[in-house]
Amino acid sequence: MDLDYSEIGKRIANRRKQLKLKQAEVEEKADIGYKYLSNIERGLSIPSTEVIMRLAMALETTPDEFLVGTARNTGERWREVAELLRDMDEKQLALAGSLLAWLRQQSL
């Protein structure tokens, strides 16, 4: 499945506008750099998994809303996972991503 980063950016912008938030407010809440959100919303920057998680938390939704266009009602568990990812370095994030991809393929 190829991700359409332009569409992801539009979904993020739509959610931000629904909540009547300015880009700077969301950047602060998500702890991302100045003007980074603008580049994501316009499809110019490709956000990492961690940034998607931070934006979902800041915009009170799940990453699914941005990635596939629908939000799942997963309760608070995804926020807990996002918090675990927040302080990881690049190697840890890569390992976490691999683990999550493997886990997703398992039939539990």
Buried (B, 14 or more C-beta within 10 A) or exposed (E): EEEEBEBBBBBBBBBBEEEEBEBEBBBEBBEBEEEBBBBBBEBEBEBEBBBBBBBBBBBBBBBBBBBBEEBEEEEEEBBEBBEEBEEEEEEEBEEBBEEEEEEEEEEE
